[in-house]
Amino acid sequence: MKAIVLEQFGSIDNLQFKELPVPQPQAGELLIKVVFAAVNPYDRKVVEVFGKEAGVQLPVVLGSELSGIVEATGEGVTGFKPGDAVCGNLGTFGGCYAEYAVVKQTDVVVKPAAVSFETAAAAPVAALTASKAILDEGGLKAGEKIVIHGASGGIGAMAVQLAKAAGAHVTATASGKNEARIKALGADVFIDYTTQDFTTLIKDADLVLDTVGGKTQEDSFIILKKGGRLISLVQPPSKEKAAQYEVQAKMIFGGPNAGRLEKVMQQLAEGRLKVTVEKVYVLSDAKEALLAMKNGHRTGKLLLNP
Ligand SMILES: NC(=O)c1ccc[n+]([C@@H]2O[C@H](COP(=O)([O-])OP(=O)(O)OC[C@H]3O[C@@H](n4cnc5c(N)ncnc54)[C@H](OP(=O)(O)O)[C@@H]3O)[C@@H](O)[C@H]2O)c1
């Protein structure tokens, strides 16, 4: 099978489009024929920024979310059979940038017929990370004020919808070209960070979701009310600032959660959640997709089609 393989950390130029043997499913695993794999910022960061510290053993096939068709099942698999359409978030480098991937049966769910393969590949990481961040760790309640930084991104756009559905008042920050799309997803207030200073426009927020980091994260302490919460997906917030402003602040990580993914697929099937796909690349153009991701300012998810 064809796959995108990393043999050396440092640059996305090190990625190779190679022929590999089709992996075989072990007990509790499924062999999936990949229909789409999604490209995430983390894929590039492991290659170019985190390297060995991410705990990834080389060589490795990139990609942590996919949609596809079950080709074969390992011993002890229940609930899936060859021919089933499935999708999932497999966690760090689950081998999705390939024609075939082996996945744990506990990491994937059956794709509803009403959800396209594109949507099913684009939603898992964003939906599971956003819901863990704002609902589980952030404890968002109806009537609270949430600020979502990077609302134009994969995670942010999902967080806007989940926060609105939870009954919160949603303020979204992103660049201006995204305003109509993000308001249509449920943002009550949109702030264009390229022309406006959010610290002068927001006060007494209950919860901030930070998908940007740096100065955006630092300035977010100013807009929280006492006892408020800051959840970052990109860098650990300052403990000193949290104490100074009397707020709780932490960085969290998403990950597989099949129980919740089933509900997400249902919400997508019923049109209660939406995912935007910006572009589909062929598998051999994975470097180009990762470069587009690195350059930023995406307007939707990027997918690979083997
Ligand atoms: N901790 C975890 O488990 C976890 C899981 C998934 C992702 N992440 C991380 O979360 C981050 C977001 O992921 P993603 O997939 O949503 O990325 P993404 O699709 O690239 O979205 C990031 C968005 O932020 C916007 N942005 C950039 N600078 C901004 C600023 N100063 N203020 C407000 N918005 C700004 C960008 O677009 P515009 O500037 O054009 O508006 C972009 O659309 C990444 O760093 C990723 O690695 C962490």
The ligand as a Tripos MOL2 file, in Angstrom:
@<TRIPOS>MOLECULE
LIG
   48    52     1     0     0
SMALL
NO_CHARGES

@<TRIPOS>ATOM
      1 N1         -4.3590   19.8490   23.1570 N.am      1 LIG1
      2 C1         -4.9150   19.0730   22.2320 C.2       1 LIG1
      3 O1         -5.3060   17.9080   22.4920 O.2       1 LIG1
      4 C2         -5.1250   19.6000   20.8590 C.ar      1 LIG1
      5 C3         -5.9590   18.9150   19.9530 C.ar      1 LIG1
      6 C4         -6.1540   19.4540   18.6900 C.ar      1 LIG1
      7 C5         -5.5280   20.6620   18.3490 C.ar      1 LIG1
      8 N2         -4.7060   21.2760   19.2450 N.ar      1 LIG1
      9 C6         -4.0530   22.5520   18.9080 C.3       1 LIG1
     10 O2         -5.0540   23.5570   18.8870 O.3       1 LIG1
     11 C7         -4.6970   24.5460   17.9170 C.3       1 LIG1
     12 C8         -5.8810   24.7970   17.0050 C.3       1 LIG1
     13 O3         -6.1290   23.6360   16.2290 O.3       1 LIG1
     14 P1         -7.0720   23.7190   14.9560 P.3       1 LIG1
     15 O4         -7.1130   22.3920   14.3270 O.co2     1 LIG1
     16 O5         -8.3460   24.3900   15.3260 O.co2     1 LIG1
     17 O6         -6.1750   24.7000   14.0450 O.3       1 LIG1
     18 P2         -6.5840   25.6270   12.8530 P.3       1 LIG1
     19 O7         -7.6930   24.9680   12.0940 O.co2     1 LIG1
     20 O8         -5.3260   26.0020   12.1430 O.co2     1 LIG1
     21 O9         -7.2040   26.9010   13.5750 O.3       1 LIG1
     22 C9         -6.5270   27.9120   14.2490 C.3       1 LIG1
     23 C10        -7.2610   29.2210   13.9140 C.3       1 LIG1
     24 O10        -6.8320   30.2990   14.7390 O.3       1 LIG1
     25 C11        -6.9640   31.5200   13.9970 C.3       1 LIG1
     26 N3         -6.0690   32.4850   14.6020 N.ar      1 LIG1
     27 C12        -4.7240   32.6520   14.4040 C.ar      1 LIG1
     28 N4         -4.2480   33.6350   15.2090 N.ar      1 LIG1
     29 C13        -5.2860   34.0890   15.9370 C.ar      1 LIG1
     30 C14        -5.4230   35.0970   16.9530 C.ar      1 LIG1
     31 N5         -4.3830   35.8220   17.3630 N.pl3     1 LIG1
     32 N6         -6.6610   35.2840   17.4890 N.ar      1 LIG1
     33 C15        -7.7280   34.5480   17.1000 C.ar      1 LIG1
     34 N7         -7.6670   33.5920   16.1240 N.ar      1 LIG1
     35 C16        -6.4540   33.3600   15.5650 C.ar      1 LIG1
     36 C17        -6.5630   31.1120   12.5710 C.3       1 LIG1
     37 O11        -7.2170   31.6890   11.4980 O.3       1 LIG1
     38 P3         -7.4380   33.2300   11.1250 P.3       1 LIG1
     39 O12        -6.2420   33.9590   11.6720 O.co2     1 LIG1
     40 O13        -7.4570   33.2790    9.6280 O.co2     1 LIG1
     41 O14        -8.7570   33.5850   11.7300 O.co2     1 LIG1
     42 C18        -6.9810   29.6350   12.4890 C.3       1 LIG1
     43 O15        -8.1750   29.4300   11.7420 O.3       1 LIG1
     44 C19        -3.4380   24.0200   17.2060 C.3       1 LIG1
     45 O16        -2.3010   24.6580   17.7420 O.3       1 LIG1
     46 C20        -3.4290   22.5450   17.5270 C.3       1 LIG1
     47 O17        -2.1320   21.9910   17.5220 O.3       1 LIG1
     48 C21        -4.4940   20.7770   20.4760 C.ar      1 LIG1
@<TRIPOS>BOND
     1     1     2 1
     2     2     3 2
     3     2     4 1
     4     4     5 ar
     5     4    48 ar
     6     5     6 ar
     7     6     7 ar
     8     7     8 ar
     9     8     9 1
    10     8    48 ar
    11     9    10 1
    12     9    46 1
    13    10    11 1
    14    11    12 1
    15    11    44 1
    16    12    13 1
    17    13    14 1
    18    14    15 2
    19    14    16 1
    20    14    17 1
    21    17    18 1
    22    18    19 2
    23    18    20 1
    24    18    21 1
    25    21    22 1
    26    22    23 1
    27    23    24 1
    28    23    42 1
    29    24    25 1
    30    25    26 1
    31    25    36 1
    32    26    27 ar
    33    26    35 ar
    34    27    28 ar
    35    28    29 ar
    36    29    30 ar
    37    29    35 ar
    38    30    31 1
    39    30    32 ar
    40    32    33 ar
    41    33    34 ar
    42    34    35 ar
    43    36    37 1
    44    36    42 1
    45    37    38 1
    46    38    39 2
    47    38    40 1
    48    38    41 1
    49    42    43 1
    50    44    45 1
    51    44    46 1
    52    46    47 1
@<TRIPOS>SUBSTRUCTURE
     1 LIG1         1 GROUP 0 **** ****
